[in-house]
């Protein structure tokens, strides 16, 4: 199986080997700029969601006092206990 032809970048780096560090710095700076941009976008999204939550909360009426009725514990029915014990083993 023949090897694929070298890419344009690999040909340029073979022709000009002294440019490799310059190219590496350019790639690193682009990656760094991308990471900084993603971090800034993440920060802005979190800031927006917090701000939006505060605005929504301020627009709501104050909570009402609610009292729930007392619930008495129920006693198990005798026939329910028998039904549970008679299941398949």
Long-range contacts (C-beta under 8 A, 24 or more apart in sequence): none
